[in-house]
Amino acid sequence: MPERMMADAPPIAPRAERRRSGRTRLNRVGVIGVGWGHPIGESVVRDLSDDGARMTIAPEFGVPDAFVLLVADAPGSWRPCRVVRRTWCEIAVRFAA
């Protein structure tokens, strides 16, 4: 019975891409700092684009609304960020100009 219900269901359309620049999937260490060269913790950078990043963080790690980010082996050094989305163990940031 469930197979028949699935066969009758319409296909789900993929979400429309709203980013201005393409993203690259990563699994690299990201260092979070409150000032240039003053790290306060680490994260795992999952996605990186020209405009921002998505990171996994420890749930107990209090990430400020604005900070600087250094991604291991990525071009550019410390980049100023602003948090645009938070979940239990993930944040999305937009890079400041």
Short mmCIF file of the C-alpha atoms (twelve columns), coordinates in Angstrom:
data_MODEL
# 
_entry.id   MODEL 
# 
loop_
_atom_site.group_PDB 
_atom_site.id 
_atom_site.type_symbol 
_atom_site.label_atom_id 
_atom_site.label_alt_id 
_atom_site.label_comp_id 
_atom_site.label_asym_id 
_atom_site.label_seq_id 
_atom_site.Cartn_x 
_atom_site.Cartn_y 
_atom_site.Cartn_z 
_atom_site.pdbx_PDB_model_num 
ATOM 1  C CA . MET A 1  0.000  0.000  0.000  1 
ATOM 2  C CA . PRO A 2  2.684  2.645  0.829  1 
ATOM 3  C CA . GLU A 3  4.444  1.893  -2.479 1 
ATOM 4  C CA . ARG A 4  1.247  2.699  -4.360 1 
ATOM 5  C CA . MET A 5  0.825  5.964  -2.468 1 
ATOM 6  C CA . MET A 6  4.398  6.966  -3.311 1 
ATOM 7  C CA . ALA A 7  3.874  6.137  -6.982 1 
ATOM 8  C CA . ASP A 8  0.851  8.457  -7.122 1 
ATOM 9  C CA . ALA A 9  2.632  11.370 -5.426 1 
ATOM 10 C CA . PRO A 10 3.848  14.178 -7.684 1 
ATOM 11 C CA . PRO A 11 7.617  14.661 -7.877 1 
ATOM 12 C CA . ILE A 12 9.122  17.232 -5.537 1 
ATOM 13 C CA . ALA A 13 10.758 20.127 -7.361 1 
ATOM 14 C CA . PRO A 14 14.220 21.197 -6.168 1 
ATOM 15 C CA . ARG A 15 14.470 24.512 -4.330 1 
ATOM 16 C CA . ALA A 16 15.327 27.553 -6.382 1 
ATOM 17 C CA . GLU A 17 18.894 28.726 -5.835 1 
ATOM 18 C CA . ARG A 18 18.890 32.188 -4.231 1 
ATOM 19 C CA . ARG A 19 22.625 32.688 -3.842 1 
ATOM 20 C CA . ARG A 20 24.427 35.287 -5.910 1 
ATOM 21 C CA . SER A 21 27.531 33.108 -6.163 1 
ATOM 22 C CA . GLY A 22 27.963 29.356 -6.316 1 
ATOM 23 C CA . ARG A 23 28.945 27.428 -3.238 1 
ATOM 24 C CA . THR A 24 31.665 24.862 -2.776 1 
ATOM 25 C CA . ARG A 25 31.142 21.941 -0.429 1 
ATOM 26 C CA . LEU A 26 33.953 21.683 2.110  1 
ATOM 27 C CA . ASN A 27 34.733 19.871 5.315  1 
ATOM 28 C CA . ARG A 28 37.512 22.070 6.622  1 
ATOM 29 C CA . VAL A 29 38.340 23.526 9.976  1 
ATOM 30 C CA . GLY A 30 37.262 27.112 10.461 1 
ATOM 31 C CA . VAL A 31 38.748 29.245 13.219 1 
ATOM 32 C CA . ILE A 32 36.367 31.780 14.764 1 
ATOM 33 C CA . GLY A 33 37.886 34.938 16.225 1 
ATOM 34 C CA . VAL A 34 36.644 38.082 17.935 1 
ATOM 35 C CA . GLY A 35 39.473 40.216 16.641 1 
ATOM 36 C CA . TRP A 36 42.117 39.909 13.993 1 
ATOM 37 C CA . GLY A 37 44.158 36.930 15.132 1 
ATOM 38 C CA . HIS A 38 42.386 36.333 18.472 1 
ATOM 39 C CA . PRO A 39 40.683 32.921 18.085 1 
ATOM 40 C CA . ILE A 40 37.893 31.877 20.451 1 
ATOM 41 C CA . GLY A 41 36.951 28.508 18.928 1 
ATOM 42 C CA . GLU A 42 36.704 26.227 15.921 1 
ATOM 43 C CA . SER A 43 33.984 24.972 13.602 1 
ATOM 44 C CA . VAL A 44 33.657 22.754 10.546 1 
ATOM 45 C CA . VAL A 45 32.989 24.786 7.397  1 
ATOM 46 C CA . ARG A 46 30.516 22.756 5.303  1 
ATOM 47 C CA . ASP A 47 29.834 25.175 2.422  1 
ATOM 48 C CA . LEU A 48 31.775 28.206 1.240  1 
ATOM 49 C CA . SER A 49 30.887 30.839 -1.357 1 
ATOM 50 C CA . ASP A 50 32.091 34.315 -2.237 1 
ATOM 51 C CA . ASP A 51 29.309 35.760 -0.077 1 
ATOM 52 C CA . GLY A 52 29.294 33.505 2.985  1 
ATOM 53 C CA . ALA A 53 29.585 30.091 4.601  1 
ATOM 54 C CA . ARG A 54 27.667 27.387 6.462  1 
ATOM 55 C CA . MET A 55 29.349 25.935 9.540  1 
ATOM 56 C CA . THR A 56 28.748 23.214 12.100 1 
ATOM 57 C CA . ILE A 57 29.513 24.240 15.662 1 
ATOM 58 C CA . ALA A 58 29.376 22.608 19.081 1 
ATOM 59 C CA . PRO A 59 25.949 23.334 20.613 1 
ATOM 60 C CA . GLU A 60 27.489 24.743 23.797 1 
ATOM 61 C CA . PHE A 61 29.786 27.117 21.884 1 
ATOM 62 C CA . GLY A 62 28.329 30.633 22.035 1 
ATOM 63 C CA . VAL A 63 29.112 32.262 18.699 1 
ATOM 64 C CA . PRO A 64 28.751 36.058 18.674 1 
ATOM 65 C CA . ASP A 65 26.577 37.776 16.037 1 
ATOM 66 C CA . ALA A 66 29.685 39.220 14.360 1 
ATOM 67 C CA . PHE A 67 33.163 37.685 14.221 1 
ATOM 68 C CA . VAL A 68 36.056 36.935 11.897 1 
ATOM 69 C CA . LEU A 69 36.579 33.550 10.241 1 
ATOM 70 C CA . LEU A 70 39.701 31.805 8.983  1 
ATOM 71 C CA . VAL A 71 39.109 28.742 6.796  1 
ATOM 72 C CA . ALA A 72 41.991 26.275 6.594  1 
ATOM 73 C CA . ASP A 73 43.493 25.987 3.086  1 
ATOM 74 C CA . ALA A 74 41.051 28.504 1.595  1 
ATOM 75 C CA . PRO A 75 42.032 31.684 -0.235 1 
ATOM 76 C CA . GLY A 76 41.895 34.858 1.809  1 
ATOM 77 C CA . SER A 77 42.773 35.055 5.432  1 
ATOM 78 C CA . TRP A 78 40.543 36.305 8.242  1 
ATOM 79 C CA . ARG A 79 37.169 37.412 6.857  1 
ATOM 80 C CA . PRO A 80 34.643 39.480 8.823  1 
ATOM 81 C CA . CYS A 81 31.256 37.709 9.145  1 
ATOM 82 C CA . ARG A 82 27.748 38.347 10.367 1 
ATOM 83 C CA . VAL A 83 25.448 35.486 11.409 1 
ATOM 84 C CA . VAL A 84 22.300 35.310 9.240  1 
ATOM 85 C CA . ARG A 85 20.861 31.978 10.433 1 
ATOM 86 C CA . ARG A 86 21.255 29.811 13.539 1 
ATOM 87 C CA . THR A 87 20.114 26.298 14.376 1 
ATOM 88 C CA . TRP A 88 21.015 24.005 17.253 1 
ATOM 89 C CA . CYS A 89 24.488 23.094 15.929 1 
ATOM 90 C CA . GLU A 90 24.831 25.069 12.686 1 
ATOM 91 C CA . ILE A 91 25.185 28.684 11.640 1 
ATOM 92 C CA . ALA A 92 25.145 30.463 8.298  1 
ATOM 93 C CA . VAL A 93 27.158 33.647 7.874  1 
ATOM 94 C CA . ARG A 94 27.441 36.399 5.303  1 
ATOM 95 C CA . PHE A 95 30.855 37.917 4.697  1 
ATOM 96 C CA . ALA A 96 31.043 41.654 5.348  1 
ATOM 97 C CA . ALA A 97 32.338 43.901 2.601  1 
# 
